[in-house]
Amino acid sequence: MPKNVQIRDLDDETYAVLRRRAADEDLSLTQYLRRELSKWASQPTMEELLAESDRWRDRGGGVSREALDAAIDEMRATRP
């Protein structure tokens, strides 16, 4: 079942930027925020990436430093 989120005390400037970005994409603010929050939630945090790396290492697979750096760079590139 869908859940609702309410954000209190959002400053006027932040609200205006979000409204403008939504309008620029012909979306309602709700549609825009739903999409952006879904994208944000689908991206692993740094802690989650490091924990996954530890699990791989513990199983004997491991992740090379280069692969981990590339994953971190990719994650950073997709975040606002």
Residue, then its C-alpha position, 0 to 999 in steps of 0.5 A: m500500500p502506498k505511503n505518504v510523507q509530509i515534510r514540515d518547515l521547508d524553507d521558501e527557497t527550497y520549495a521554489v526550486l523544487r516547484r520550478r524543477a517539477a514545472d520544467e519537466d511538466l510534472s506536479l510537485t508530487q510526481y517530481l518528488r516521488r520520482e526523485l525520492s525513488k531514484w535516491a532510495s535506489q542508490p546505495t549509501m557509502e555504508e551499504l557499498l562498503a558493507e557489500s564489499d566486506r561481504w564479498r571479501d569475506r566470501g573469498g570473492g573480493v572487489s578490487r580497489e579499482a572496481l570499488d572506486a568506479a562504483i563510488d564514482e558512478m554513485r556520486a555522478t548520479r546524485p544531485 
